[in-house]
Amino acid sequence: MVESLTPDAVRAQVGVKSGDVRTKKDHRVLDVLSVAVPMAGIAAAFAIDDALQAKGVGQVLRATIYLGCFGAAAYATAEIDRKRGSLDRAVTPGR
């Protein structure tokens, strides 16, 4: 099934009505998440690394988990940016 990329379809997909007052709030939430998610990923990576180091876990395993935390944060940030782009297209007049 092919999804339509018309502005009305994107509005429906992201739950935004044309001229909806929630759009500014949605943008603020996405702006906060785009900063908070990477910071949380980095904090989790450091916390997990410290805990594993205290347990004596090997450096290779710690590095793998460390990179996994960064990868998850990067993926989540990309999804947030994709959602923000959908929202921008949905509320931009003339598109």
PyMOL Python script that loads the backbone (N, CA, C, O; Angstrom):
from pymol import cmd

cmd.read_pdbstr("""\
ATOM      1  N   MET A   1       0.843  -1.178   0.000  1.00  0.00           N
ATOM      2  CA  MET A   1       0.000   0.000   0.000  1.00  0.00           C
ATOM      3  C   MET A   1       0.889   1.242   0.000  1.00  0.00           C
ATOM      4  O   MET A   1       1.779   1.373   0.840  1.00  0.00           O
ATOM      5  N   VAL A   2       0.649   2.139  -0.930  1.00  0.00           N
ATOM      6  CA  VAL A   2       1.435   3.360  -1.048  1.00  0.00           C
ATOM      7  C   VAL A   2       0.710   4.483  -0.323  1.00  0.00           C
ATOM      8  O   VAL A   2      -0.475   4.727  -0.549  1.00  0.00           O
ATOM      9  N   GLU A   3       1.442   5.160   0.552  1.00  0.00           N
ATOM     10  CA  GLU A   3       0.842   6.267   1.290  1.00  0.00           C
ATOM     11  C   GLU A   3       0.908   7.536   0.459  1.00  0.00           C
ATOM     12  O   GLU A   3       1.885   7.777  -0.250  1.00  0.00           O
ATOM     13  N   SER A   4      -0.118   8.327   0.550  1.00  0.00           N
ATOM     14  CA  SER A   4      -0.151   9.595  -0.165  1.00  0.00           C
ATOM     15  C   SER A   4       0.679  10.629   0.590  1.00  0.00           C
ATOM     16  O   SER A   4       0.665  10.663   1.820  1.00  0.00           O
ATOM     17  N   LEU A   5       1.394  11.463  -0.138  1.00  0.00           N
ATOM     18  CA  LEU A   5       2.216  12.494   0.496  1.00  0.00           C
ATOM     19  C   LEU A   5       1.629  13.890   0.309  1.00  0.00           C
ATOM     20  O   LEU A   5       2.350  14.886   0.367  1.00  0.00           O
ATOM     21  N   THR A   6       0.328  13.954   0.086  1.00  0.00           N
ATOM     22  CA  THR A   6      -0.301  15.263  -0.020  1.00  0.00           C
ATOM     23  C   THR A   6      -0.308  15.915   1.357  1.00  0.00           C
ATOM     24  O   THR A   6      -0.259  15.220   2.372  1.00  0.00           O
ATOM     25  N   PRO A   7      -0.368  17.239   1.400  1.00  0.00           N
ATOM     26  CA  PRO A   7      -0.378  17.918   2.706  1.00  0.00           C
ATOM     27  C   PRO A   7      -1.497  17.437   3.632  1.00  0.00           C
ATOM     28  O   PRO A   7      -1.290  17.288   4.836  1.00  0.00           O
ATOM     29  N   ASP A   8      -2.682  17.196   3.064  1.00  0.00           N
ATOM     30  CA  ASP A   8      -3.787  16.727   3.905  1.00  0.00           C
ATOM     31  C   ASP A   8      -3.507  15.342   4.478  1.00  0.00           C
ATOM     32  O   ASP A   8      -3.851  15.059   5.625  1.00  0.00           O
ATOM     33  N   ALA A   9      -2.884  14.481   3.676  1.00  0.00           N
ATOM     34  CA  ALA A   9      -2.555  13.137   4.163  1.00  0.00           C
ATOM     35  C   ALA A   9      -1.509  13.202   5.268  1.00  0.00           C
ATOM     36  O   ALA A   9      -1.589  12.462   6.248  1.00  0.00           O
ATOM     37  N   VAL A  10      -0.530  14.085   5.110  1.00  0.00           N
ATOM     38  CA  VAL A  10       0.502  14.221   6.140  1.00  0.00           C
ATOM     39  C   VAL A  10      -0.106  14.806   7.406  1.00  0.00           C
ATOM     40  O   VAL A  10       0.227  14.378   8.511  1.00  0.00           O
ATOM     41  N   ARG A  11      -0.995  15.782   7.252  1.00  0.00           N
ATOM     42  CA  ARG A  11      -1.674  16.346   8.428  1.00  0.00           C
ATOM     43  C   ARG A  11      -2.418  15.253   9.185  1.00  0.00           C
ATOM     44  O   ARG A  11      -2.355  15.177  10.412  1.00  0.00           O
ATOM     45  N   ALA A  12      -3.119  14.414   8.439  1.00  0.00           N
ATOM     46  CA  ALA A  12      -3.875  13.333   9.075  1.00  0.00           C
ATOM     47  C   ALA A  12      -2.928  12.342   9.739  1.00  0.00           C
ATOM     48  O   ALA A  12      -3.218  11.824  10.817  1.00  0.00           O
ATOM     49  N   GLN A  13      -1.802  12.083   9.097  1.00  0.00           N
ATOM     50  CA  GLN A  13      -0.848  11.112   9.629  1.00  0.00           C
ATOM     51  C   GLN A  13      -0.224  11.587  10.939  1.00  0.00           C
ATOM     52  O   GLN A  13      -0.041  10.787  11.857  1.00  0.00           O
ATOM     53  N   VAL A  14       0.103  12.869  11.039  1.00  0.00           N
ATOM     54  CA  VAL A  14       0.726  13.376  12.260  1.00  0.00           C
ATOM     55  C   VAL A  14      -0.292  13.927  13.247  1.00  0.00           C
ATOM     56  O   VAL A  14       0.076  14.409  14.318  1.00  0.00           O
ATOM     57  N   GLY A  15      -1.577  13.858  12.888  1.00  0.00           N
ATOM     58  CA  GLY A  15      -2.624  14.282  13.806  1.00  0.00           C
ATOM     59  C   GLY A  15      -2.761  15.782  13.938  1.00  0.00           C
ATOM     60  O   GLY A  15      -3.104  16.279  15.011  1.00  0.00           O
ATOM     61  N   VAL A  16      -2.499  16.514  12.867  1.00  0.00           N
ATOM     62  CA  VAL A  16      -2.573  17.969  12.895  1.00  0.00           C
ATOM     63  C   VAL A  16      -3.623  18.418  11.900  1.00  0.00           C
ATOM     64  O   VAL A  16      -3.617  17.992  10.745  1.00  0.00           O
ATOM     65  N   LYS A  17      -4.521  19.275  12.345  1.00  0.00           N
ATOM     66  CA  LYS A  17      -5.507  19.849  11.447  1.00  0.00           C
ATOM     67  C   LYS A  17      -4.957  21.155  10.895  1.00  0.00           C
ATOM     68  O   LYS A  17      -4.128  21.806  11.530  1.00  0.00           O
ATOM     69  N   SER A  18      -5.413  21.528   9.732  1.00  0.00           N
ATOM     70  CA  SER A  18      -4.960  22.778   9.130  1.00  0.00           C
ATOM     71  C   SER A  18      -5.340  23.942  10.039  1.00  0.00           C
ATOM     72  O   SER A  18      -6.498  24.069  10.437  1.00  0.00           O
ATOM     73  N   GLY A  19      -4.370  24.788  10.368  1.00  0.00           N
ATOM     74  CA  GLY A  19      -4.625  25.922  11.243  1.00  0.00           C
ATOM     75  C   GLY A  19      -4.756  25.539  12.706  1.00  0.00           C
ATOM     76  O   GLY A  19      -5.212  26.347  13.515  1.00  0.00           O
ATOM     77  N   ASP A  20      -4.373  24.353  13.053  1.00  0.00           N
ATOM     78  CA  ASP A  20      -4.498  23.856  14.416  1.00  0.00           C
ATOM     79  C   ASP A  20      -3.536  24.609  15.334  1.00  0.00           C
ATOM     80  O   ASP A  20      -2.372  24.809  14.989  1.00  0.00           O
ATOM     81  N   VAL A  21      -4.022  25.023  16.497  1.00  0.00           N
ATOM     82  CA  VAL A  21      -3.176  25.774  17.427  1.00  0.00           C
ATOM     83  C   VAL A  21      -2.165  24.876  18.134  1.00  0.00           C
ATOM     84  O   VAL A  21      -1.228  25.377  18.756  1.00  0.00           O
ATOM     85  N   ARG A  22      -2.339  23.570  18.047  1.00  0.00           N
ATOM     86  CA  ARG A  22      -1.407  22.658  18.702  1.00  0.00           C
ATOM     87  C   ARG A  22      -0.063  22.588  17.993  1.00  0.00           C
ATOM     88  O   ARG A  22       0.894  22.051  18.551  1.00  0.00           O
ATOM     89  N   THR A  23       0.031  23.108  16.797  1.00  0.00           N
ATOM     90  CA  THR A  23       1.259  22.928  16.023  1.00  0.00           C
ATOM     91  C   THR A  23       2.462  23.573  16.699  1.00  0.00           C
ATOM     92  O   THR A  23       3.549  22.995  16.679  1.00  0.00           O
ATOM     93  N   LYS A  24       2.303  24.747  17.294  1.00  0.00           N
ATOM     94  CA  LYS A  24       3.433  25.380  17.978  1.00  0.00           C
ATOM     95  C   LYS A  24       3.871  24.548  19.180  1.00  0.00           C
ATOM     96  O   LYS A  24       5.064  24.402  19.443  1.00  0.00           O
ATOM     97  N   LYS A  25       2.906  24.011  19.896  1.00  0.00           N
ATOM     98  CA  LYS A  25       3.230  23.158  21.037  1.00  0.00           C
ATOM     99  C   LYS A  25       3.932  21.889  20.557  1.00  0.00           C
ATOM    100  O   LYS A  25       4.903  21.444  21.168  1.00  0.00           O
ATOM    101  N   ASP A  26       3.441  21.313  19.469  1.00  0.00           N
ATOM    102  CA  ASP A  26       4.073  20.111  18.923  1.00  0.00           C
ATOM    103  C   ASP A  26       5.514  20.393  18.537  1.00  0.00           C
ATOM    104  O   ASP A  26       6.395  19.568  18.776  1.00  0.00           O
ATOM    105  N   HIS A  27       5.760  21.553  17.942  1.00  0.00           N
ATOM    106  CA  HIS A  27       7.124  21.922  17.570  1.00  0.00           C
ATOM    107  C   HIS A  27       8.004  22.054  18.807  1.00  0.00           C
ATOM    108  O   HIS A  27       9.150  21.603  18.803  1.00  0.00           O
ATOM    109  N   ARG A  28       7.478  22.670  19.868  1.00  0.00           N
ATOM    110  CA  ARG A  28       8.261  22.833  21.094  1.00  0.00           C
ATOM    111  C   ARG A  28       8.610  21.484  21.707  1.00  0.00           C
ATOM    112  O   ARG A  28       9.735  21.269  22.158  1.00  0.00           O
ATOM    113  N   VAL A  29       7.644  20.585  21.719  1.00  0.00           N
ATOM    114  CA  VAL A  29       7.898  19.250  22.271  1.00  0.00           C
ATOM    115  C   VAL A  29       8.977  18.548  21.461  1.00  0.00           C
ATOM    116  O   VAL A  29       9.885  17.945  22.033  1.00  0.00           O
ATOM    117  N   LEU A  30       8.889  18.620  20.142  1.00  0.00           N
ATOM    118  CA  LEU A  30       9.891  17.972  19.297  1.00  0.00           C
ATOM    119  C   LEU A  30      11.254  18.638  19.455  1.00  0.00           C
ATOM    120  O   LEU A  30      12.280  17.959  19.407  1.00  0.00           O
ATOM    121  N   ASP A  31      11.279  19.959  19.644  1.00  0.00           N
ATOM    122  CA  ASP A  31      12.554  20.649  19.864  1.00  0.00           C
ATOM    123  C   ASP A  31      13.212  20.176  21.159  1.00  0.00           C
ATOM    124  O   ASP A  31      14.417  19.928  21.199  1.00  0.00           O
ATOM    125  N   VAL A  32      12.412  20.055  22.208  1.00  0.00           N
ATOM    126  CA  VAL A  32      12.950  19.588  23.491  1.00  0.00           C
ATOM    127  C   VAL A  32      13.434  18.145  23.370  1.00  0.00           C
ATOM    128  O   VAL A  32      14.506  17.803  23.867  1.00  0.00           O
ATOM    129  N   LEU A  33      12.644  17.304  22.712  1.00  0.00           N
ATOM    130  CA  LEU A  33      13.041  15.903  22.554  1.00  0.00           C
ATOM    131  C   LEU A  33      14.300  15.752  21.719  1.00  0.00           C
ATOM    132  O   LEU A  33      15.119  14.871  21.982  1.00  0.00           O
ATOM    133  N   SER A  34      14.463  16.610  20.709  1.00  0.00           N
ATOM    134  CA  SER A  34      15.649  16.479  19.853  1.00  0.00           C
ATOM    135  C   SER A  34      16.930  16.812  20.607  1.00  0.00           C
ATOM    136  O   SER A  34      18.015  16.427  20.171  1.00  0.00           O
ATOM    137  N   VAL A  35      16.828  17.516  21.726  1.00  0.00           N
ATOM    138  CA  VAL A  35      17.990  17.782  22.572  1.00  0.00           C
ATOM    139  C   VAL A  35      18.075  16.760  23.708  1.00  0.00           C
ATOM    140  O   VAL A  35      19.160  16.282  24.040  1.00  0.00           O
ATOM    141  N   ALA A  36      16.936  16.432  24.296  1.00  0.00           N
ATOM    142  CA  ALA A  36      16.927  15.558  25.470  1.00  0.00           C
ATOM    143  C   ALA A  36      17.291  14.112  25.144  1.00  0.00           C
ATOM    144  O   ALA A  36      17.968  13.452  25.934  1.00  0.00           O
ATOM    145  N   VAL A  37      16.853  13.617  23.999  1.00  0.00           N
ATOM    146  CA  VAL A  37      17.112  12.210  23.665  1.00  0.00           C
ATOM    147  C   VAL A  37      18.605  11.920  23.507  1.00  0.00           C
ATOM    148  O   VAL A  37      19.092  10.955  24.096  1.00  0.00           O
ATOM    149  N   PRO A  38      19.356  12.724  22.730  1.00  0.00           N
ATOM    150  CA  PRO A  38      20.795  12.439  22.646  1.00  0.00           C
ATOM    151  C   PRO A  38      21.503  12.575  23.995  1.00  0.00           C
ATOM    152  O   PRO A  38      22.406  11.799  24.307  1.00  0.00           O
ATOM    153  N   MET A  39      21.090  13.564  24.792  1.00  0.00           N
ATOM    154  CA  MET A  39      21.713  13.736  26.103  1.00  0.00           C
ATOM    155  C   MET A  39      21.422  12.535  27.000  1.00  0.00           C
ATOM    156  O   MET A  39      22.296  12.088  27.743  1.00  0.00           O
ATOM    157  N   ALA A  40      20.199  12.014  26.933  1.00  0.00           N
ATOM    158  CA  ALA A  40      19.853  10.835  27.726  1.00  0.00           C
ATOM    159  C   ALA A  40      20.642   9.619  27.259  1.00  0.00           C
ATOM    160  O   ALA A  40      21.072   8.803  28.074  1.00  0.00           O
ATOM    161  N   GLY A  41      20.830   9.498  25.952  1.00  0.00           N
ATOM    162  CA  GLY A  41      21.624   8.389  25.424  1.00  0.00           C
ATOM    163  C   GLY A  41      23.064   8.446  25.889  1.00  0.00           C
ATOM    164  O   GLY A  41      23.651   7.424  26.245  1.00  0.00           O
ATOM    165  N   ILE A  42      23.633   9.637  25.887  1.00  0.00           N
ATOM    166  CA  ILE A  42      25.017   9.807  26.343  1.00  0.00           C
ATOM    167  C   ILE A  42      25.120   9.521  27.843  1.00  0.00           C
ATOM    168  O   ILE A  42      26.046   8.844  28.289  1.00  0.00           O
ATOM    169  N   ALA A  43      24.165  10.039  28.615  1.00  0.00           N
ATOM    170  CA  ALA A  43      24.171   9.797  30.061  1.00  0.00           C
ATOM    171  C   ALA A  43      24.025   8.306  30.360  1.00  0.00           C
ATOM    172  O   ALA A  43      24.692   7.776  31.249  1.00  0.00           O
ATOM    173  N   ALA A  44      23.151   7.635  29.615  1.00  0.00           N
ATOM    174  CA  ALA A  44      22.978   6.192  29.816  1.00  0.00           C
ATOM    175  C   ALA A  44      24.256   5.444  29.469  1.00  0.00           C
ATOM    176  O   ALA A  44      24.640   4.504  30.165  1.00  0.00           O
ATOM    177  N   ALA A  45      24.912   5.859  28.397  1.00  0.00           N
ATOM    178  CA  ALA A  45      26.157   5.197  27.993  1.00  0.00           C
ATOM    179  C   ALA A  45      27.215   5.321  29.085  1.00  0.00           C
ATOM    180  O   ALA A  45      27.881   4.342  29.422  1.00  0.00           O
ATOM    181  N   PHE A  46      27.368   6.516  29.635  1.00  0.00           N
ATOM    182  CA  PHE A  46      28.358   6.710  30.698  1.00  0.00           C
ATOM    183  C   PHE A  46      27.996   5.921  31.955  1.00  0.00           C
ATOM    184  O   PHE A  46      28.863   5.311  32.582  1.00  0.00           O
ATOM    185  N   ALA A  47      26.708   5.933  32.322  1.00  0.00           N
ATOM    186  CA  ALA A  47      26.276   5.220  33.527  1.00  0.00           C
ATOM    187  C   ALA A  47      26.474   3.713  33.375  1.00  0.00           C
ATOM    188  O   ALA A  47      26.958   3.048  34.292  1.00  0.00           O
ATOM    189  N   ILE A  48      26.099   3.183  32.221  1.00  0.00           N
ATOM    190  CA  ILE A  48      26.274   1.745  31.985  1.00  0.00           C
ATOM    191  C   ILE A  48      27.749   1.386  31.962  1.00  0.00           C
ATOM    192  O   ILE A  48      28.156   0.369  32.524  1.00  0.00           O
ATOM    193  N   ASP A  49      28.554   2.227  31.310  1.00  0.00           N
ATOM    194  CA  ASP A  49      29.991   1.969  31.236  1.00  0.00           C
ATOM    195  C   ASP A  49      30.617   1.951  32.629  1.00  0.00           C
ATOM    196  O   ASP A  49      31.420   1.072  32.941  1.00  0.00           O
ATOM    197  N   ASP A  50      30.250   2.916  33.461  1.00  0.00           N
ATOM    198  CA  ASP A  50      30.787   2.957  34.829  1.00  0.00           C
ATOM    199  C   ASP A  50      30.379   1.723  35.629  1.00  0.00           C
ATOM    200  O   ASP A  50      31.193   1.141  36.346  1.00  0.00           O
ATOM    201  N   ALA A  51      29.109   1.328  35.500  1.00  0.00           N
ATOM    202  CA  ALA A  51      28.634   0.160  36.243  1.00  0.00           C
ATOM    203  C   ALA A  51      29.340  -1.112  35.781  1.00  0.00           C
ATOM    204  O   ALA A  51      29.722  -1.948  36.600  1.00  0.00           O
ATOM    205  N   LEU A  52      29.511  -1.255  34.480  1.00  0.00           N
ATOM    206  CA  LEU A  52      30.181  -2.449  33.961  1.00  0.00           C
ATOM    207  C   LEU A  52      31.662  -2.459  34.315  1.00  0.00           C
ATOM    208  O   LEU A  52      32.235  -3.513  34.591  1.00  0.00           O
ATOM    209  N   GLN A  53      32.277  -1.281  34.307  1.00  0.00           N
ATOM    210  CA  GLN A  53      33.692  -1.195  34.667  1.00  0.00           C
ATOM    211  C   GLN A  53      33.888  -1.590  36.130  1.00  0.00           C
ATOM    212  O   GLN A  53      34.862  -2.260  36.475  1.00  0.00           O
ATOM    213  N   ALA A  54      32.959  -1.172  36.982  1.00  0.00           N
ATOM    214  CA  ALA A  54      33.043  -1.527  38.397  1.00  0.00           C
ATOM    215  C   ALA A  54      32.892  -3.036  38.606  1.00  0.00           C
ATOM    216  O   ALA A  54      33.451  -3.597  39.549  1.00  0.00           O
ATOM    217  N   LYS A  55      32.136  -3.683  37.726  1.00  0.00           N
ATOM    218  CA  LYS A  55      31.945  -5.137  37.812  1.00  0.00           C
ATOM    219  C   LYS A  55      33.104  -5.898  37.188  1.00  0.00           C
ATOM    220  O   LYS A  55      33.185  -7.119  37.322  1.00  0.00           O
ATOM    221  N   GLY A  56      33.998  -5.195  36.509  1.00  0.00           N
ATOM    222  CA  GLY A  56      35.142  -5.852  35.899  1.00  0.00           C
ATOM    223  C   GLY A  56      34.873  -6.426  34.521  1.00  0.00           C
ATOM    224  O   GLY A  56      35.587  -7.320  34.067  1.00  0.00           O
ATOM    225  N   VAL A  57      33.850  -5.920  33.856  1.00  0.00           N
ATOM    226  CA  VAL A  57      33.510  -6.402  32.512  1.00  0.00           C
ATOM    227  C   VAL A  57      34.567  -5.913  31.532  1.00  0.00           C
ATOM    228  O   VAL A  57      35.111  -4.820  31.684  1.00  0.00           O
ATOM    229  N   GLY A  58      34.851  -6.728  30.531  1.00  0.00           N
ATOM    230  CA  GLY A  58      35.894  -6.416  29.562  1.00  0.00           C
ATOM    231  C   GLY A  58      35.620  -5.172  28.742  1.00  0.00           C
ATOM    232  O   GLY A  58      34.476  -4.746  28.581  1.00  0.00           O
ATOM    233  N   GLN A  59      36.693  -4.606  28.232  1.00  0.00           N
ATOM    234  CA  GLN A  59      36.628  -3.347  27.505  1.00  0.00           C
ATOM    235  C   GLN A  59      35.859  -3.475  26.188  1.00  0.00           C
ATOM    236  O   GLN A  59      35.159  -2.544  25.791  1.00  0.00           O
ATOM    237  N   VAL A  60      35.981  -4.601  25.518  1.00  0.00           N
ATOM    238  CA  VAL A  60      35.301  -4.776  24.230  1.00  0.00           C
ATOM    239  C   VAL A  60      33.789  -4.795  24.420  1.00  0.00           C
ATOM    240  O   VAL A  60      33.059  -4.156  23.663  1.00  0.00           O
ATOM    241  N   LEU A  61      33.320  -5.522  25.423  1.00  0.00           N
ATOM    242  CA  LEU A  61      31.884  -5.575  25.689  1.00  0.00           C
ATOM    243  C   LEU A  61      31.367  -4.205  26.108  1.00  0.00           C
ATOM    244  O   LEU A  61      30.297  -3.782  25.671  1.00  0.00           O
ATOM    245  N   ARG A  62      32.117  -3.517  26.944  1.00  0.00           N
ATOM    246  CA  ARG A  62      31.710  -2.171  27.368  1.00  0.00           C
ATOM    247  C   ARG A  62      31.633  -1.232  26.175  1.00  0.00           C
ATOM    248  O   ARG A  62      30.696  -0.441  26.070  1.00  0.00           O
ATOM    249  N   ALA A  63      32.604  -1.309  25.277  1.00  0.00           N
ATOM    250  CA  ALA A  63      32.606  -0.443  24.093  1.00  0.00           C
ATOM    251  C   ALA A  63      31.424  -0.758  23.186  1.00  0.00           C
ATOM    252  O   ALA A  63      30.829   0.147  22.601  1.00  0.00           O
ATOM    253  N   THR A  64      31.085  -2.035  23.067  1.00  0.00           N
ATOM    254  CA  THR A  64      29.946  -2.431  22.237  1.00  0.00           C
ATOM    255  C   THR A  64      28.649  -1.865  22.798  1.00  0.00           C
ATOM    256  O   THR A  64      27.828  -1.326  22.056  1.00  0.00           O
ATOM    257  N   ILE A  65      28.467  -1.987  24.092  1.00  0.00           N
ATOM    258  CA  ILE A  65      27.262  -1.452  24.730  1.00  0.00           C
ATOM    259  C   ILE A  65      27.242   0.073  24.634  1.00  0.00           C
ATOM    260  O   ILE A  65      26.194   0.678  24.410  1.00  0.00           O
ATOM    261  N   TYR A  66      28.402   0.677  24.807  1.00  0.00           N
ATOM    262  CA  TYR A  66      28.547   2.129  24.707  1.00  0.00           C
ATOM    263  C   TYR A  66      28.094   2.609  23.328  1.00  0.00           C
ATOM    264  O   TYR A  66      27.318   3.558  23.218  1.00  0.00           O
ATOM    265  N   LEU A  67      28.583   1.951  22.285  1.00  0.00           N
ATOM    266  CA  LEU A  67      28.198   2.325  20.921  1.00  0.00           C
ATOM    267  C   LEU A  67      26.722   2.057  20.661  1.00  0.00           C
ATOM    268  O   LEU A  67      26.077   2.791  19.913  1.00  0.00           O
ATOM    269  N   GLY A  68      26.190   1.009  21.275  1.00  0.00           N
ATOM    270  CA  GLY A  68      24.766   0.725  21.136  1.00  0.00           C
ATOM    271  C   GLY A  68      23.903   1.837  21.704  1.00  0.00           C
ATOM    272  O   GLY A  68      22.876   2.190  21.125  1.00  0.00           O
ATOM    273  N   CYS A  69      24.320   2.391  22.840  1.00  0.00           N
ATOM    274  CA  CYS A  69      23.583   3.517  23.433  1.00  0.00           C
ATOM    275  C   CYS A  69      23.605   4.723  22.506  1.00  0.00           C
ATOM    276  O   CYS A  69      22.586   5.384  22.306  1.00  0.00           O
ATOM    277  N   PHE A  70      24.778   5.004  21.942  1.00  0.00           N
ATOM    278  CA  PHE A  70      24.871   6.132  21.016  1.00  0.00           C
ATOM    279  C   PHE A  70      24.052   5.874  19.756  1.00  0.00           C
ATOM    280  O   PHE A  70      23.411   6.786  19.234  1.00  0.00           O
ATOM    281  N   GLY A  71      24.070   4.650  19.273  1.00  0.00           N
ATOM    282  CA  GLY A  71      23.290   4.307  18.083  1.00  0.00           C
ATOM    283  C   GLY A  71      21.801   4.457  18.316  1.00  0.00           C
ATOM    284  O   GLY A  71      21.083   4.974  17.460  1.00  0.00           O
ATOM    285  N   ALA A  72      21.331   4.006  19.476  1.00  0.00           N
ATOM    286  CA  ALA A  72      19.914   4.138  19.805  1.00  0.00           C
ATOM    287  C   ALA A  72      19.511   5.605  19.917  1.00  0.00           C
ATOM    288  O   ALA A  72      18.439   5.996  19.454  1.00  0.00           O
ATOM    289  N   ALA A  73      20.365   6.409  20.527  1.00  0.00           N
ATOM    290  CA  ALA A  73      20.077   7.844  20.643  1.00  0.00           C
ATOM    291  C   ALA A  73      20.067   8.500  19.268  1.00  0.00           C
ATOM    292  O   ALA A  73      19.221   9.352  18.996  1.00  0.00           O
ATOM    293  N   ALA A  74      20.992   8.115  18.403  1.00  0.00           N
ATOM    294  CA  ALA A  74      21.042   8.687  17.053  1.00  0.00           C
ATOM    295  C   ALA A  74      19.803   8.300  16.255  1.00  0.00           C
ATOM    296  O   ALA A  74      19.241   9.131  15.542  1.00  0.00           O
ATOM    297  N   TYR A  75      19.377   7.050  16.370  1.00  0.00           N
ATOM    298  CA  TYR A  75      18.183   6.600  15.657  1.00  0.00           C
ATOM    299  C   TYR A  75      16.946   7.347  16.155  1.00  0.00           C
ATOM    300  O   TYR A  75      16.133   7.808  15.354  1.00  0.00           O
ATOM    301  N   ALA A  76      16.805   7.466  17.473  1.00  0.00           N
ATOM    302  CA  ALA A  76      15.654   8.173  18.035  1.00  0.00           C
ATOM    303  C   ALA A  76      15.647   9.634  17.607  1.00  0.00           C
ATOM    304  O   ALA A  76      14.590  10.193  17.315  1.00  0.00           O
ATOM    305  N   THR A  77      16.820  10.253  17.569  1.00  0.00           N
ATOM    306  CA  THR A  77      16.916  11.648  17.136  1.00  0.00           C
ATOM    307  C   THR A  77      16.521  11.783  15.674  1.00  0.00           C
ATOM    308  O   THR A  77      15.843  12.741  15.304  1.00  0.00           O
ATOM    309  N   ALA A  78      16.932  10.844  14.842  1.00  0.00           N
ATOM    310  CA  ALA A  78      16.556  10.877  13.424  1.00  0.00           C
ATOM    311  C   ALA A  78      15.048  10.739  13.258  1.00  0.00           C
ATOM    312  O   ALA A  78      14.454  11.399  12.406  1.00  0.00           O
ATOM    313  N   GLU A  79      14.429   9.889  14.064  1.00  0.00           N
ATOM    314  CA  GLU A  79      12.978   9.732  13.998  1.00  0.00           C
ATOM    315  C   GLU A  79      12.267  11.009  14.447  1.00  0.00           C
ATOM    316  O   GLU A  79      11.249  11.390  13.870  1.00  0.00           O
ATOM    317  N   ILE A  80      12.796  11.663  15.465  1.00  0.00           N
ATOM    318  CA  ILE A  80      12.212  12.927  15.922  1.00  0.00           C
ATOM    319  C   ILE A  80      12.327  13.975  14.822  1.00  0.00           C
ATOM    320  O   ILE A  80      11.374  14.707  14.558  1.00  0.00           O
ATOM    321  N   ASP A  81      13.487  14.049  14.182  1.00  0.00           N
ATOM    322  CA  ASP A  81      13.676  15.006  13.092  1.00  0.00           C
ATOM    323  C   ASP A  81      12.761  14.691  11.914  1.00  0.00           C
ATOM    324  O   ASP A  81      12.255  15.602  11.260  1.00  0.00           O
ATOM    325  N   ARG A  82      12.547  13.407  11.641  1.00  0.00           N
ATOM    326  CA  ARG A  82      11.639  13.017  10.562  1.00  0.00           C
ATOM    327  C   ARG A  82      10.218  13.457  10.902  1.00  0.00           C
ATOM    328  O   ARG A  82       9.493  13.954  10.040  1.00  0.00           O
ATOM    329  N   LYS A  83       9.830  13.275  12.145  1.00  0.00           N
ATOM    330  CA  LYS A  83       8.492  13.683  12.584  1.00  0.00           C
ATOM    331  C   LYS A  83       8.355  15.202  12.495  1.00  0.00           C
ATOM    332  O   LYS A  83       7.309  15.711  12.094  1.00  0.00           O
ATOM    333  N   ARG A  84       9.410  15.923  12.869  1.00  0.00           N
ATOM    334  CA  ARG A  84       9.379  17.377  12.782  1.00  0.00           C
ATOM    335  C   ARG A  84       9.233  17.812  11.325  1.00  0.00           C
ATOM    336  O   ARG A  84       8.493  18.751  11.030  1.00  0.00           O
ATOM    337  N   GLY A  85       9.928  17.142  10.419  1.00  0.00           N
ATOM    338  CA  GLY A  85       9.811  17.456   9.000  1.00  0.00           C
ATOM    339  C   GLY A  85       8.411  17.206   8.482  1.00  0.00           C
ATOM    340  O   GLY A  85       7.900  17.988   7.680  1.00  0.00           O
ATOM    341  N   SER A  86       7.776  16.120   8.931  1.00  0.00           N
ATOM    342  CA  SER A  86       6.395  15.832   8.539  1.00  0.00           C
ATOM    343  C   SER A  86       5.471  16.922   9.049  1.00  0.00           C
ATOM    344  O   SER A  86       4.552  17.349   8.350  1.00  0.00           O
ATOM    345  N   LEU A  87       5.719  17.368  10.265  1.00  0.00           N
ATOM    346  CA  LEU A  87       4.890  18.416  10.846  1.00  0.00           C
ATOM    347  C   LEU A  87       5.100  19.726  10.105  1.00  0.00           C
ATOM    348  O   LEU A  87       4.137  20.454   9.865  1.00  0.00           O
ATOM    349  N   ASP A  88       6.334  20.041   9.740  1.00  0.00           N
ATOM    350  CA  ASP A  88       6.609  21.258   8.978  1.00  0.00           C
ATOM    351  C   ASP A  88       5.881  21.238   7.645  1.00  0.00           C
ATOM    352  O   ASP A  88       5.279  22.237   7.249  1.00  0.00           O
ATOM    353  N   ARG A  89       5.931  20.107   6.950  1.00  0.00           N
ATOM    354  CA  ARG A  89       5.259  20.006   5.657  1.00  0.00           C
ATOM    355  C   ARG A  89       3.754  20.104   5.820  1.00  0.00           C
ATOM    356  O   ARG A  89       3.065  20.644   4.956  1.00  0.00           O
ATOM    357  N   ALA A  90       3.240  19.580   6.931  1.00  0.00           N
ATOM    358  CA  ALA A  90       1.798  19.567   7.135  1.00  0.00           C
ATOM    359  C   ALA A  90       1.242  20.957   7.408  1.00  0.00           C
ATOM    360  O   ALA A  90       0.096  21.237   7.055  1.00  0.00           O
ATOM    361  N   VAL A  91       2.017  21.820   8.019  1.00  0.00           N
ATOM    362  CA  VAL A  91       1.489  23.134   8.386  1.00  0.00           C
ATOM    363  C   VAL A  91       1.995  24.253   7.491  1.00  0.00           C
ATOM    364  O   VAL A  91       1.623  25.410   7.685  1.00  0.00           O
ATOM    365  N   THR A  92       2.841  23.930   6.507  1.00  0.00           N
ATOM    366  CA  THR A  92       3.360  24.955   5.612  1.00  0.00           C
ATOM    367  C   THR A  92       2.340  25.223   4.518  1.00  0.00           C
ATOM    368  O   THR A  92       1.989  24.313   3.767  1.00  0.00           O
ATOM    369  N   PRO A  93       1.855  26.461   4.414  1.00  0.00           N
ATOM    370  CA  PRO A  93       0.886  26.767   3.362  1.00  0.00           C
ATOM    371  C   PRO A  93       1.531  26.659   1.976  1.00  0.00           C
ATOM    372  O   PRO A  93       2.715  26.943   1.796  1.00  0.00           O
ATOM    373  N   GLY A  94       0.728  26.244   1.019  1.00  0.00           N
ATOM    374  CA  GLY A  94       1.199  26.200  -0.362  1.00  0.00           C
ATOM    375  C   GLY A  94       1.947  24.938  -0.720  1.00  0.00           C
ATOM    376  O   GLY A  94       2.499  24.846  -1.816  1.00  0.00           O
ATOM    377  N   ARG A  95       1.983  23.978   0.153  1.00  0.00           N
ATOM    378  CA  ARG A  95       2.674  22.711  -0.162  1.00  0.00           C
ATOM    379  C   ARG A  95       1.682  21.619  -0.359  1.00  0.00           C
ATOM    380  O   ARG A  95       2.063  20.480  -0.631  1.00  0.00           O
TER     381      ARG A  95
END
""", "prot")
cmd.dss("prot")
cmd.show_as("cartoon", "prot")
cmd.util.cbc("prot")
cmd.orient("prot")
